[in-house]
Amino acid sequence: MQMDYAAILAYACGLLLLYVIGRALIMPIKIVIKLVYNALIGGAVLLLLNFIGGYIGFHIALNPITALMVGFLGIPGVVMLFILQYILTG
């Protein structure tokens, strides 16, 4: 039985191409999963701090801008929003 080197090379190139395409499609999914994770954790912390802050008269409104900030930055975004709220309200 004789091996055809052109066929072996074609299979190898096909597998390499499949690997590269697979990696290219997985990277955006990882970014989306990270953003969703940050948004869930940050939103939970924001709601908890708003609940606790309600007793002392301090809260952050939940709107698209704050949701985006918390979604992109996570817990540091929540801290930044509280610092900005403190600075702006005096």
N, CA, C and O atoms as a GROMACS GRO file, in nm:
protein
  360
    1MET      N    1   0.085  -0.118   0.000
    1MET     CA    2   0.000   0.000   0.000
    1MET      C    3   0.089   0.124   0.000
    1MET      O    4   0.179   0.137   0.084
    2GLN      N    5   0.065   0.213  -0.093
    2GLN     CA    6   0.148   0.330  -0.109
    2GLN      C    7   0.076   0.453  -0.052
    2GLN      O    8  -0.044   0.469  -0.073
    3MET      N    9   0.150   0.539   0.020
    3MET     CA   10   0.091   0.661   0.078
    3MET      C   11   0.103   0.775  -0.021
    3MET      O   12   0.205   0.794  -0.086
    4ASP      N   13  -0.005   0.850  -0.030
    4ASP     CA   14  -0.005   0.967  -0.116
    4ASP      C   15   0.027   1.088  -0.028
    4ASP      O   16  -0.055   1.129   0.055
    5TYR      N   17   0.146   1.145  -0.045
    5TYR     CA   18   0.190   1.255   0.039
    5TYR      C   19   0.107   1.381   0.017
    5TYR      O   20   0.091   1.461   0.110
    6ALA      N   21   0.054   1.400  -0.099
    6ALA     CA   22  -0.031   1.516  -0.125
    6ALA      C   23  -0.160   1.507  -0.042
    6ALA      O   24  -0.207   1.609   0.010
    7ALA      N   25  -0.216   1.388  -0.030
    7ALA     CA   26  -0.338   1.371   0.051
    7ALA      C   27  -0.308   1.393   0.198
    7ALA      O   28  -0.388   1.454   0.269
    8ILE      N   29  -0.195   1.343   0.245
    8ILE     CA   30  -0.157   1.363   0.385
    8ILE      C   31  -0.136   1.511   0.413
    8ILE      O   32  -0.179   1.561   0.517
    9LEU      N   33  -0.070   1.581   0.322
    9LEU     CA   34  -0.048   1.725   0.337
    9LEU      C   35  -0.180   1.800   0.335
    9LEU      O   36  -0.198   1.894   0.412
   10ALA      N   37  -0.273   1.760   0.250
   10ALA     CA   38  -0.404   1.825   0.242
   10ALA      C   39  -0.481   1.805   0.374
   10ALA      O   40  -0.543   1.899   0.424
   11TYR      N   41  -0.478   1.684   0.430
   11TYR     CA   42  -0.544   1.659   0.558
   11TYR      C   43  -0.480   1.742   0.670
   11TYR      O   44  -0.551   1.797   0.754
   12ALA      N   45  -0.349   1.751   0.670
   12ALA     CA   46  -0.279   1.829   0.773
   12ALA      C   47  -0.316   1.977   0.763
   12ALA      O   48  -0.340   2.042   0.864
   13CYS      N   49  -0.320   2.030   0.639
   13CYS     CA   50  -0.359   2.170   0.620
   13CYS      C   51  -0.504   2.192   0.661
   13CYS      O   52  -0.537   2.295   0.719
   14GLY      N   53  -0.590   2.096   0.631
   14GLY     CA   54  -0.731   2.106   0.670
   14GLY      C   55  -0.748   2.108   0.820
   14GLY      O   56  -0.826   2.186   0.874
   15LEU      N   57  -0.674   2.020   0.890
   15LEU     CA   58  -0.680   2.018   1.036
   15LEU      C   59  -0.627   2.147   1.096
   15LEU      O   60  -0.683   2.198   1.193
   16LEU      N   61  -0.519   2.200   1.040
   16LEU     CA   62  -0.463   2.326   1.088
   16LEU      C   63  -0.563   2.439   1.067
   16LEU      O   64  -0.582   2.522   1.156
   17LEU      N   65  -0.625   2.444   0.952
   17LEU     CA   66  -0.724   2.547   0.923
   17LEU      C   67  -0.845   2.535   1.017
   17LEU      O   68  -0.896   2.636   1.065
   18LEU      N   69  -0.890   2.414   1.043
   18LEU     CA   70  -1.000   2.391   1.136
   18LEU      C   71  -0.963   2.438   1.276
   18LEU      O   72  -1.046   2.497   1.346
   19TYR      N   73  -0.841   2.412   1.319
   19TYR     CA   74  -0.793   2.457   1.450
   19TYR      C   75  -0.792   2.609   1.459
   19TYR      O   76  -0.838   2.666   1.557
   20VAL      N   77  -0.739   2.676   1.356
   20VAL     CA   78  -0.731   2.822   1.356
   20VAL      C   79  -0.871   2.884   1.358
   20VAL      O   80  -0.894   2.980   1.432
   21ILE      N   81  -0.963   2.831   1.280
   21ILE     CA   82  -1.099   2.884   1.278
   21ILE      C   83  -1.167   2.860   1.412
   21ILE      O   84  -1.238   2.948   1.462
   22GLY      N   85  -1.146   2.744   1.472
   22GLY     CA   86  -1.203   2.714   1.603
   22GLY      C   87  -1.153   2.810   1.709
   22GLY      O   88  -1.231   2.859   1.791
   23ARG      N   89  -1.023   2.837   1.709
   23ARG     CA   90  -0.966   2.933   1.806
   23ARG      C   91  -1.022   3.073   1.784
   23ARG      O   92  -1.049   3.144   1.881
   24ALA      N   93  -1.039   3.113   1.658
   24ALA     CA   94  -1.092   3.246   1.628
   24ALA      C   95  -1.236   3.261   1.674
   24ALA      O   96  -1.278   3.370   1.712
   25LEU      N   97  -1.312   3.152   1.672
   25LEU     CA   98  -1.452   3.160   1.714
   25LEU      C   99  -1.466   3.149   1.866
   25LEU      O  100  -1.564   3.200   1.921
   26ILE      N  101  -1.372   3.086   1.934
   26ILE     CA  102  -1.381   3.070   2.079
   26ILE      C  103  -1.344   3.200   2.151
   26ILE      O  104  -1.400   3.227   2.258
   27MET      N  105  -1.254   3.278   2.100
   27MET     CA  106  -1.208   3.399   2.169
   27MET      C  107  -1.322   3.497   2.196
   27MET      O  108  -1.331   3.545   2.309
   28PRO      N  109  -1.410   3.531   2.100
   28PRO     CA  110  -1.520   3.622   2.132
   28PRO      C  111  -1.616   3.564   2.236
   28PRO      O  112  -1.672   3.639   2.316
   29ILE      N  113  -1.634   3.434   2.237
   29ILE     CA  114  -1.722   3.372   2.336
   29ILE      C  115  -1.664   3.389   2.475
   29ILE      O  116  -1.738   3.412   2.570
   30LYS      N  117  -1.533   3.377   2.489
   30LYS     CA  118  -1.469   3.396   2.619
   30LYS      C  119  -1.488   3.539   2.668
   30LYS      O  120  -1.511   3.562   2.787
   31ILE      N  121  -1.478   3.635   2.578
   31ILE     CA  122  -1.496   3.776   2.615
   31ILE      C  123  -1.640   3.799   2.661
   31ILE      O  124  -1.662   3.867   2.762
   32VAL      N  125  -1.736   3.745   2.590
   32VAL     CA  126  -1.876   3.762   2.627
   32VAL      C  127  -1.904   3.696   2.762
   32VAL      O  128  -1.976   3.752   2.844
   33ILE      N  129  -1.849   3.578   2.784
   33ILE     CA  130  -1.869   3.510   2.912
   33ILE      C  131  -1.809   3.592   3.026
   33ILE      O  132  -1.869   3.601   3.133
   34LYS      N  133  -1.693   3.652   3.004
   34LYS     CA  134  -1.630   3.734   3.107
   34LYS      C  135  -1.715   3.858   3.136
   34LYS      O  136  -1.730   3.896   3.252
   35LEU      N  137  -1.770   3.921   3.033
   35LEU     CA  138  -1.855   4.038   3.054
   35LEU      C  139  -1.982   4.002   3.130
   35LEU      O  140  -2.025   4.075   3.218
   36VAL      N  141  -2.042   3.889   3.096
   36VAL     CA  142  -2.163   3.845   3.166
   36VAL      C  143  -2.130   3.816   3.312
   36VAL      O  144  -2.206   3.853   3.402
   37TYR      N  145  -2.019   3.750   3.337
   37TYR     CA  146  -1.976   3.720   3.474
   37TYR      C  147  -1.956   3.849   3.552
   37TYR      O  148  -2.005   3.862   3.664
   38ASN      N  149  -1.883   3.946   3.494
   38ASN     CA  150  -1.861   4.074   3.560
   38ASN      C  151  -1.993   4.145   3.588
   38ASN      O  152  -2.011   4.203   3.695
   39ALA      N  153  -2.084   4.142   3.491
   39ALA     CA  154  -2.212   4.210   3.508
   39ALA      C  155  -2.293   4.146   3.621
   39ALA      O  156  -2.353   4.217   3.701
   40LEU      N  157  -2.295   4.014   3.628
   40LEU     CA  158  -2.372   3.947   3.733
   40LEU      C  159  -2.314   3.975   3.872
   40LEU      O  160  -2.388   4.009   3.964
   41ILE      N  161  -2.184   3.961   3.886
   41ILE     CA  162  -2.121   3.986   4.016
   41ILE      C  163  -2.133   4.133   4.054
   41ILE      O  164  -2.170   4.166   4.167
   42GLY      N  165  -2.103   4.222   3.960
   42GLY     CA  166  -2.112   4.366   3.988
   42GLY      C  167  -2.254   4.409   4.017
   42GLY      O  168  -2.276   4.491   4.107
   43GLY      N  169  -2.352   4.356   3.943
   43GLY     CA  170  -2.492   4.391   3.969
   43GLY      C  171  -2.538   4.343   4.104
   43GLY      O  172  -2.612   4.413   4.174
   44ALA      N  173  -2.496   4.223   4.143
   44ALA     CA  174  -2.533   4.170   4.275
   44ALA      C  175  -2.472   4.257   4.385
   44ALA      O  176  -2.539   4.288   4.484
   45VAL      N  177  -2.347   4.296   4.369
   45VAL     CA  178  -2.282   4.382   4.469
   45VAL      C  179  -2.350   4.519   4.472
   45VAL      O  180  -2.371   4.575   4.579
   46LEU      N  181  -2.385   4.573   4.355
   46LEU     CA  182  -2.452   4.702   4.348
   46LEU      C  183  -2.588   4.696   4.417
   46LEU      O  184  -2.622   4.787   4.493
   47LEU      N  185  -2.665   4.591   4.393
   47LEU     CA  186  -2.794   4.578   4.460
   47LEU      C  187  -2.778   4.562   4.611
   47LEU      O  188  -2.855   4.620   4.688
   48LEU      N  189  -2.680   4.484   4.653
   48LEU     CA  190  -2.655   4.466   4.796
   48LEU      C  191  -2.615   4.598   4.862
   48LEU      O  192  -2.664   4.632   4.969
   49LEU      N  193  -2.526   4.672   4.798
   49LEU     CA  194  -2.483   4.800   4.854
   49LEU      C  195  -2.595   4.903   4.851
   49LEU      O  196  -2.604   4.987   4.940
   50ASN      N  197  -2.681   4.898   4.749
   50ASN     CA  198  -2.797   4.987   4.747
   50ASN      C  199  -2.894   4.953   4.859
   50ASN      O  200  -2.952   5.042   4.921
   51PHE      N  201  -2.910   4.824   4.886
   51PHE     CA  202  -2.997   4.782   4.995
   51PHE      C  203  -2.944   4.830   5.129
   51PHE      O  204  -3.018   4.883   5.211
   52ILE      N  205  -2.814   4.810   5.151
   52ILE     CA  206  -2.752   4.855   5.276
   52ILE      C  207  -2.748   5.007   5.282
   52ILE      O  208  -2.774   5.066   5.387
   53GLY      N  209  -2.716   5.071   5.169
   53GLY     CA  210  -2.709   5.216   5.164
   53GLY      C  211  -2.844   5.283   5.181
   53GLY      O  212  -2.850   5.401   5.216
   54GLY      N  213  -2.952   5.209   5.156
   54GLY     CA  214  -3.086   5.266   5.176
   54GLY      C  215  -3.112   5.305   5.321
   54GLY      O  216  -3.192   5.395   5.347
   55TYR      N  217  -3.047   5.239   5.413
   55TYR     CA  218  -3.064   5.270   5.555
   55TYR      C  219  -2.993   5.398   5.595
   55TYR      O  220  -3.030   5.462   5.693
   56ILE      N  221  -2.890   5.436   5.519
   56ILE     CA  222  -2.817   5.559   5.550
   56ILE      C  223  -2.840   5.668   5.447
   56ILE      O  224  -2.776   5.773   5.453
   57GLY      N  225  -2.930   5.643   5.351
   57GLY     CA  226  -2.964   5.745   5.252
   57GLY      C  227  -2.864   5.757   5.138
   57GLY      O  228  -2.847   5.866   5.083
   58PHE      N  229  -2.800   5.650   5.101
   58PHE     CA  230  -2.700   5.652   4.994
   58PHE      C  231  -2.729   5.538   4.898
   58PHE      O  232  -2.729   5.422   4.937
   59HIS      N  233  -2.753   5.572   4.770
   59HIS     CA  234  -2.778   5.467   4.671
   59HIS      C  235  -2.734   5.513   4.534
   59HIS      O  236  -2.716   5.632   4.509
   60ILE      N  237  -2.718   5.417   4.445
   60ILE     CA  238  -2.682   5.442   4.305
   60ILE      C  239  -2.801   5.395   4.221
   60ILE      O  240  -2.847   5.282   4.236
   61ALA      N  241  -2.848   5.482   4.133
   61ALA     CA  242  -2.959   5.445   4.045
   61ALA      C  243  -2.912   5.339   3.946
   61ALA      O  244  -2.800   5.345   3.894
   62LEU      N  245  -2.998   5.243   3.919
   62LEU     CA  246  -2.966   5.138   3.824
   62LEU      C  247  -3.023   5.178   3.688
   62LEU      O  248  -3.144   5.168   3.665
   63ASN      N  249  -2.936   5.223   3.597
   63ASN     CA  250  -2.976   5.264   3.462
   63ASN      C  251  -2.877   5.206   3.362
   63ASN      O  252  -2.780   5.142   3.403
   64PRO      N  253  -2.898   5.226   3.233
   64PRO     CA  254  -2.807   5.163   3.134
   64PRO      C  255  -2.661   5.204   3.150
   64PRO      O  256  -2.572   5.122   3.127
   65ILE      N  257  -2.633   5.327   3.188
   65ILE     CA  258  -2.494   5.372   3.202
   65ILE      C  259  -2.427   5.301   3.319
   65ILE      O  260  -2.315   5.251   3.305
   66THR      N  261  -2.494   5.296   3.433
   66THR     CA  262  -2.433   5.227   3.547
   66THR      C  263  -2.424   5.077   3.522
   66THR      O  264  -2.328   5.013   3.566
   67ALA      N  265  -2.522   5.022   3.453
   67ALA     CA  266  -2.517   4.878   3.421
   67ALA      C  267  -2.400   4.847   3.329
   67ALA      O  268  -2.332   4.746   3.347
   68LEU      N  269  -2.374   4.933   3.230
   68LEU     CA  270  -2.260   4.912   3.141
   68LEU      C  271  -2.127   4.925   3.216
   68LEU      O  272  -2.035   4.846   3.195
   69MET      N  273  -2.118   5.024   3.304
   69MET     CA  274  -1.995   5.041   3.381
   69MET      C  275  -1.968   4.921   3.469
   69MET      O  276  -1.856   4.871   3.476
   70VAL      N  277  -2.073   4.874   3.536
   70VAL     CA  278  -2.057   4.758   3.623
   70VAL      C  279  -2.029   4.634   3.539
   70VAL      O  280  -1.951   4.548   3.580
   71GLY      N  281  -2.092   4.623   3.422
   71GLY     CA  282  -2.070   4.509   3.335
   71GLY      C  283  -1.929   4.501   3.282
   71GLY      O  284  -1.871   4.392   3.274
   72PHE      N  285  -1.872   4.614   3.247
   72PHE     CA  286  -1.735   4.614   3.194
   72PHE      C  287  -1.631   4.602   3.303
   72PHE      O  288  -1.529   4.536   3.285
   73LEU      N  289  -1.654   4.666   3.417
   73LEU     CA  290  -1.552   4.672   3.520
   73LEU      C  291  -1.575   4.580   3.638
   73LEU      O  292  -1.481   4.549   3.712
   74GLY      N  293  -1.698   4.534   3.657
   74GLY     CA  294  -1.727   4.445   3.769
   74GLY      C  295  -1.728   4.520   3.901
   74GLY      O  296  -1.781   4.631   3.909
   75ILE      N  297  -1.670   4.460   4.004
   75ILE     CA  298  -1.670   4.521   4.138
   75ILE      C  299  -1.594   4.653   4.140
   75ILE      O  300  -1.639   4.746   4.207
   76PRO      N  301  -1.480   4.668   4.072
   76PRO     CA  302  -1.416   4.800   4.069
   76PRO      C  303  -1.508   4.908   4.008
   76PRO      O  304  -1.498   5.025   4.046
   77GLY      N  305  -1.595   4.869   3.917
   77GLY     CA  306  -1.692   4.964   3.862
   77GLY      C  307  -1.792   5.010   3.966
   77GLY      O  308  -1.831   5.126   3.968
   78VAL      N  309  -1.834   4.918   4.052
   78VAL     CA  310  -1.926   4.954   4.159
   78VAL      C  311  -1.859   5.051   4.256
   78VAL      O  312  -1.919   5.150   4.296
   79VAL      N  313  -1.734   5.021   4.291
   79VAL     CA  314  -1.659   5.110   4.381
   79VAL      C  315  -1.643   5.247   4.317
   79VAL      O  316  -1.659   5.349   4.384
   80MET      N  317  -1.612   5.251   4.188
   80MET     CA  318  -1.597   5.378   4.118
   80MET      C  319  -1.728   5.457   4.118
   80MET      O  320  -1.727   5.578   4.137
   81LEU      N  321  -1.841   5.388   4.097
   81LEU     CA  322  -1.970   5.457   4.098
   81LEU      C  323  -2.001   5.515   4.236
   81LEU      O  324  -2.052   5.626   4.245
   82PHE      N  325  -1.971   5.441   4.342
   82PHE     CA  326  -1.994   5.493   4.476
   82PHE      C  327  -1.904   5.612   4.505
   82PHE      O  328  -1.949   5.708   4.569
   83ILE      N  329  -1.780   5.609   4.461
   83ILE     CA  330  -1.690   5.723   4.481
   83ILE      C  331  -1.739   5.844   4.402
   83ILE      O  332  -1.741   5.955   4.454
   84LEU      N  333  -1.780   5.822   4.277
   84LEU     CA  334  -1.834   5.933   4.197
   84LEU      C  335  -1.961   5.990   4.259
   84LEU      O  336  -1.979   6.112   4.262
   85GLN      N  337  -2.048   5.904   4.309
   85GLN     CA  338  -2.171   5.951   4.374
   85GLN      C  339  -2.138   6.033   4.497
   85GLN      O  340  -2.202   6.136   4.522
   86TYR      N  341  -2.040   5.989   4.574
   86TYR     CA  342  -1.999   6.063   4.694
   86TYR      C  343  -1.941   6.199   4.657
   86TYR      O  344  -1.971   6.299   4.722
   87ILE      N  345  -1.856   6.203   4.553
   87ILE     CA  346  -1.793   6.328   4.512
   87ILE      C  347  -1.896   6.426   4.456
   87ILE      O  348  -1.894   6.544   4.489
   88LEU      N  349  -1.986   6.375   4.371
   88LEU     CA  350  -2.082   6.463   4.303
   88LEU      C  351  -2.193   6.513   4.394
   88LEU      O  352  -2.245   6.623   4.373
   89THR      N  353  -2.229   6.436   4.494
   89THR     CA  354  -2.337   6.481   4.584
   89THR      C  355  -2.281   6.556   4.706
   89THR      O  356  -2.357   6.615   4.783
   90GLY      N  357  -2.154   6.552   4.723
   90GLY     CA  358  -2.089   6.630   4.827
   90GLY      C  359  -2.103   6.570   4.960
   90GLY      O  360  -2.053   6.624   5.058
   0.00000   0.00000   0.00000
